Amino acid sequence: MLRQVARTSAHLATAVGMTLLLVSAGAATALADSDLAQEAATVESRISGNLAGPVGLVAVLLGLGGLVLGLVRHRRAAQVEAMAAAAAATPVAEAATTVAEQLAGDSAAPATRAA
């Protein structure tokens, strides 16, 4: 058990160490490429306006439209299911009424036959 804990701790320490090494190497590379960063900043400053607002609004409208369509579909499916359940229950109720009437008629019929 102690050996497994030590092995797991060693694996975890290796993973954390490699992650820190790779992140620091990436940060050093990013700092070294300051010319590219300045060029990217100039390209961004050439764009007039900000597209985040309209794109966000379109995304929200599409999301709300999808939500409404999903609710309508769910409601229609529930209505169809309720109608099918009502249609399936109606013959059973009619059959039960018919059987009850027949039983009531049969119980009265032997009394008239016997008489």
Phi, psi and omega in degrees: 000315180295326178294321179294320178297317180295319180293318178295320178296321178294319178296318180295317179296321178295316180296316179294318179297316179295321179297313178297320179297314181292322178294317180293324177294320177294321179293320178295321178294321180294321178290327180291332181266050182292332178296318178294323179294320179293321178295319178295322178294323179292322179295319179294325182286341178286337181283122180273135179085179181231129182271355184295323181296303181296322179294320178295319179296318178297318179297318179294317180296319177296321178295316179294321177298318177295322178297314181296315179298321178296319178294321179295316179298318179296319181293318178296319178297321178294321178294317178297319179295320179293320178294321179294321178293321179292320179293323179288328181282332182297311178298326179294318179293319178295319179295321179295320178294317180296316179296319179296320178294320179295319179294321179293320178291324179290324180288331177278330183294317179296329179292323179284329179289321182290332184281000000 
